[in-house]
Amino acid sequence: MNPAITDWRGRRVWLLGASSGIGAALARALLARGARVALSARKESMLQQLAGNAPDAADALVLPCDAADPASLARAAAFLVDRWGGVDVAVYLAADYQPMRAWELDLDVASRMIDINLRGAVAFAACVVPCLLRQGHGQLAFVASVAGYGGLPKSLIYGPTKAALINFAETLYLDLAAKGLGVRVINPGFVATPLTAGNDFSMPALITPEQAAQAILKGYAGSAFEIDFPRRFTLPMKLLSLLPYRWYFPLVRRITGL
């Protein structure tokens, strides 16, 4: 379905959302494999620190921008293309998350999650896709979540944004695969990041950002559209989402206790 990538040496990779969590771990793993990595996020100091620890400083390009600001993304994309002549792999990792129940609905918080989790991803694609089409090769990926498989308690806004992101990636694949471009969606389970640190509920099959990064690279070594991990958690979640609602809702309540 997608061109497999096993050798990252010299590949131009743009990571948006690289300052911490999965993004930072993936950046370190790619730099260790010889990739040239453009590091983007709002927190430039964290990107500089990450770049300073690269095996070869020339391979790390600090490219601060705001995922919620389309103009900022466009400027970053233009600078990257001017500096490197293009991009081989672009990954959207930026995300915002706050647990929320129906009686806690806050429009400002919800709007922020929608802006970063979905609108930012669309703006990112609008910057990257024209570049990939001009080149005639390259891949684009979005980090969504198993929370996008179906409705879950405390995921009132986060889950729908990730469901929309999965759908967006699917549709991009249908349009771009025939043109020789790769599109992937990355659906992690629970990963120990600053975003999940505030959860007050049990997170089954919790993994580290480093484990997530290795799972992503393993996924890129294959051709699948979806990279999901850890399978011991994602597979039951997929099966759960296939159930009729009369079974799905009671099971979700029983499993989560919410």
Phi, psi and omega in degrees: 000315177236150175298130179286147177235115176245335180249114183263359184299123177080355181288139180270114186239131176250120177249115175259114186108041189261003189282338182201178174059221183298321182299314180293319179295320179293321178300314180298317181295320180291317178298323178295336180265008174090010178285157170264121190238122172271123186257116182235141174180177179282328188273090185298324182298322179289325177293320179297319178297318179297315180295324181294339180262007180292144177304323176228110185302333182291342182274349183251124179245116178279121187225074184294140175196170183248118182300334182273002182239100182304324179295321178296319178296316181298319179295318179296317180297317180296319178295318181297314180295321178295321183283315187252350180083359180155191180215140180266323180220129177236131183232125178265110181247353183299138181202153172230144184211133170215123178303139184207133173255169185302323182276001177248010187302121180239116187295323180295315179294318179298316180298322178297315179297319179296319181298314184279314187285329185240303183298322178297321179295321178295317179296323177298314178298320180297332177279320190274318186303313179302323178295314180296321179295321178296320180289323185084011178200167178125169182225150180231136181222153179230132174272110177258234182185155172296343176296344178276354180288329182187164182297136181223146176301146180069008180239040190300320180250319181303311181301310178300324179294323179286326175297317179295323180294321176299314179298319179299315179295320178300316182290321175300318180300315181300325180280322193260338182300320181294343179263009176086011180258149178262142175225134179225154170240136183248118184243093177280157165276220180281127178235137182285092182230172175302331180290322182270352184299334182273359180294136180253024179228164181295137179244094182295147177058035180297133178236168180273162175301325179295320176295322178297317180298317179295323178294323178294314180295323176297321178296320179294336178288349175251189185247002187297148174292316183259132171248110182234146184194157348286144187298331180296343177252317184292325181296311176300325179293322177295315181296321179300320183291344180274350184286153171298152183301328181295340174259324184299310184298311178299322180293318178298318178296320181291317183292318183273338184071019184240000000 
